[in-house]
Amino acid sequence: MFETLSGKLSGVFDGLAKRGALSEADVTEAMREVRLAMLDADVALPVVKDFVNKVRERAVGHEVLDSISPGQAVAKIVNDALIDALGGAGAVPLNLNAAPPVPILMVGLQGSGKTTTSGKIARRLAQRERKKVLLASLDTQRPAAQLQLAQLAERAGVASLPIIAGQTPVQIAQRAMDTGRREGYDIVILDTAGRLSIDEALMDEVRAIRAETDPAETLLVVDAMTGQDAVNTAKAFNEAVGVTGVVMTRMDGDARGGAALSMRAITGAPIKLTGSGEKLDALEEFHPERVAGRILGLGDIAGLVEKAADTLDHEESEKLALKMMQGKFDLDDYAAQIRQINKMGSISGILGMLPGMGKLKDALGDKELDTSVLKRHQAIISSMTRKERRTPSIIKASRKKRIAAGSGTTVQEINRLLKQYDSMASMMKRFSKLGVKGLMRQGLSALMPNGGRPPGGGGRPPFG
């Protein structure tokens, strides 16, 4: 979403870095480029003006113009201004400080992802916060909306309010809160109906539900792909019913990222969560400093570590680490590693979270990194018997033909996989012999064949 803006800002800073010293004219020219880049990214005009003025004021001061690396100093100022525009450093958590059951009201237009987001939040609160959550659909407008939420609740592993036909949204909200109190729920998530556009009937319905339930959080769900329309929607909802936080969906899309940069300044409501996919675990806290870092190509290591902690199977990782220490590594372990990599999402997405990798992604263009070899390896390993996976040395010509036929690959591909596996297995054996202390003493080259020396080299001359 922020790739275009990121590329243009990187160009501005590269230009400043090449100059030894900066004049006021250089800063003015750079700010003109930043202004154009932000307008092109669909950032609201008042936000752009305020942003550029803030940066210019600080950038023409002596601490920048007289500094050793003025380009870096300007980049630091832009980074700080971006964090401010996005809502200040640190994620804003959901407010759950109320007597249980805590009502959370979900509002927004139709098609913004409200119902799916309700399921995602329910799953997050149940798994991370260990809360007892009840999902209730107040949507009597859209066909099968209540059934959709019931199915989402089942997938998320939380309870949903039984459907009673003919009740009004306010009556359903009353029943949800009564059930929450009676059955000891910590949180009740109320998913309201949406409309194709903002109208008074929608606002009246939301006001009536809000008055009845007194929610601790009123979360507005907006589609980031709609650009400035998302900001206008947020502004209208905030003025009409009062919004305590925004959830932006489809952040993995290719729309320009101006809506996220404009949201806080225009509406006053912080972005609390972002959605980036249809899966129920595709929900993240919104950290302005991390988003600013990714826009400026500084990466998001903290986000990557969190993603790994959430998606990777720790038990499986520990088992594999133990086997590596013992010098044991078979094709089952290799297949497990491939599955762990696939859980992390696309390789390009992971690269985007690493510092300095923006230029590598630009060099790739629209191409996704080729991960098809991993899928082929998975297919080949799945076509082997358990005995073959445990002891690959028994795989000879006839077995290779059978595996190739079963996996839809060729014998040459199986040979390449086995050769790669042999290299990995021998590296594991060397690792177990050296141990951690030996590895620290000799370095990573000790894991390479011949201890990192070229074949035949390193010893005494043959005739010396």
C-alpha positions, 0 to 999 in steps of 0.5 A: 500500500505504501510502496509508491510513497516509500519509493518517492521519499527514498528518492528525495533522501538519496538526492539530499544524501549526495550533497555535502551541505544543504542550503535553504533552497535545497530543503525547499526543493526537497519539501516540494518533492515530498508534498507532490509524493504525499498528494500522489499517495492520496493524503488529504491536502490539509494534512500535507500542508501541515506536514510539510510546514512542520518538516520545513520549520525544523529542517531549515534550523542550524542543527540540520544545515550545519550537521555532518550528514544533513540528508540523514537529519532531514530523513529523521525529521520526516520520520518523526513528522510521519509518526505524529501524522499517523497518531504518535508512537505506540499502539492504542489498545482496545479499551476494556476497562468497564464492568463485564460484559464489556460491549464493543460496537462495530459500525461502518458501511456495507462491504467494508469488512465489518462482520469478518473484523468482528470475528477477528477481534473475537478470536484475538481477545479469546486467544491473546487476552483469554476473554470469554467473548460473545458475538451478536449480529444486529444486521437484519438488513443483509440476507444471511448476515446473522448466519455468516457471523455464527459461522465466523464465531464457530471458526474463531472458537467463540460463542454467538447469540442464537438467531431469533427471527423478527427481532429489531436490532435494539431488541437483539442488542438488549438480548445480547447484553442480558445473555452476557450478564447471565452467562458470565461473558467478559466481552459482547461484540455487537456487529451492526448493519451497514448501508451502501452510503451514509444515511440518516436511517443508519445513523439513527439505528446506531444511535439507538443501539449505542444509547441502549448498550453504552459501549466501551468502544465504538469501532469504525471499520473502513476499507483502506482501498477506498482512499479519501472516501474512508476518511470522509466516512470516518468523519461523518460517523464520528460527528454523528455517533462518536467513534473511539477507534478505527479499524482499517481493512485491506491494508494488503491491497495496492491502493495508495496509503493516503487514508491511513496518513490522513485518518487521525488528523481529519477525524481525531480518532486513532487507528487501533487495528488493521486487517490484511487478509480474509483469514481470522488471524490477519489482524494487527495492532497499528503501530505508527512508528513501525508504519513510518519505518516501513514507508521510509525503508527502515523496516519493521523488525519488531513486527516481523518478530511478533509475526514469527512468534504468532505464526510459528509452531514453537514446539516443532521449532524446539524439536527441530533445534534439538535434532540439529544439536544431535546431528539428526536431520531427515526429510520430515524435518525439511518438510516441517521447515517449508510449512513454517516458512509458508505460514509466515506469508509471502516472501516479498511481505517478509522482505518489506519488513527488513531494513534496506530491502525496499530497493531489492523489492523495487528491482524485482518489480511486480514479480513475486519471489519464486517459491514454487521450488518449495512447493515442488519439494513438498510434493516430492516429500509427500510422495515418499514412504515414511521409510524413505523420508527417514532414510533418504539413502535408500532412494535409488533409480526405481524409487525415484521414478515412482516418486517423480510419477506420484509428485508430478515432477522429474527424476532430475528434480528429485536428484537436486532435492536429495543433493540439497538435503545431503548438504544440509544433513552434513552441515547439521552433523558438523554442527553437532560435532563442533557444538556451540563453543566450537562454532563460536571459536571457528566461526560459520566457515567451519560448517562449510565443506572442508571447513570453508577451505577450497578442496586440496588447499590449506595443508602442506605442499605435496613435495615440501 
